[in-house]
Amino acid sequence: MLDIFEYDPSADYRPQGGSLDLHEHSGQYALCEANLWPEFLKYARYDSQEAKTFDKHGSLIIQDRGTSEGEKGTKPQIDRTELRNLLLQSIDPGMVRWGFTLSKVEPNSDNTYDLHFKNGQIEHDYDLVVGADGTWSRVRPLVTLAVPFYSGLCFIEMNIPKPEGSNYDSVNALIGRGTIYAFVASQGMYAQRLSDNSVRVYAMFYSATEDHAWAEQFIECPVEQARSKIIEQFQGWAPMLLGVLRATEGPLVPRPLYMFPVDHKWEARPGVTLIGDAGHVMTPAAGEGVDMAMWDGAELAKAIVTGIKEGNLYEKVQASELELFERAEDSARGTERNLRTFVSSDDVRENFKDIMREQEQAVGRSLWAEPQI
């Protein structure tokens, strides 16, 4: 028997965030293993792979034009909500128990586990509990006392819900169908086109010493006053970049980002394991979070199936954990390097040269923008 306990009351309770690109070796691999690749292609957006990076003055530094018309690149985009729905539609609806917020997991003397939920319900006698419950996992304390620490990076999420009409011409021209980034030391912004033509915008701030409490000022005052405070932080930036921030509407959502040490591991415990952010939360500086979670899930699923067939479930799960530790550390080191790049100096070209060298080797072409005269 397989049960999935989900915090949200329903599948459409809330938006799941912006778009993401699925990497061949991880997210795409997981979809193929689940025989979902043909279905994924119905939602994949190959025309959204263009990405441009600017300095604060609006000078274009890096440009990945994505694919030409009729071509398909290696990292198609999909909205998080569409990806979640795709996965949900692939399983028996009865497997998902909506509106269950886990409080704690209690072990029993026979190596099974009881799940205690905030609604007062207790579900008994599970042989295997998979903690896929995110940064503040309630399953994690069974295998480690480690908790994530604040990375110093905080995003403020904003939206342009309907960028239609002449007032949005400059914003639409700047963002196109893809994504733009702009950075200086410890500060930045990015804007991303979604499948419904809306734009998700993030203001990014880094502080090595402060906690994230300062971000609360942006939700403790009226929305437009909060937006003005954000824009004040970008004084001296190019008008075209400020125009993106000014075009946003609706509430601002602070998103402080947490992480584990890059070599984070836990002690194996029969009947309990972790995947995704519950096991190795990291910042989005390398865009690996969802990909890693899907990869974790694919490998764990294979381990469970094999373990049940061979009668050695716990051994197979433990072996899967060892593989998870290795790939998570590799990803976390790359993420940490990118985070250091973001906070190092105002020279975007110098900051990104090592990262770009690797990216250019992967795509087989230069990604540096032509010098502007």
Order of alpha helices (4+ residues) and beta strands (2+ residues): beta-beta-alpha-alpha-beta-beta-beta-alpha-beta-beta-beta-beta-beta-beta-alpha-beta-beta-beta-alpha-alpha-beta-beta-alpha-alpha-alpha-alpha
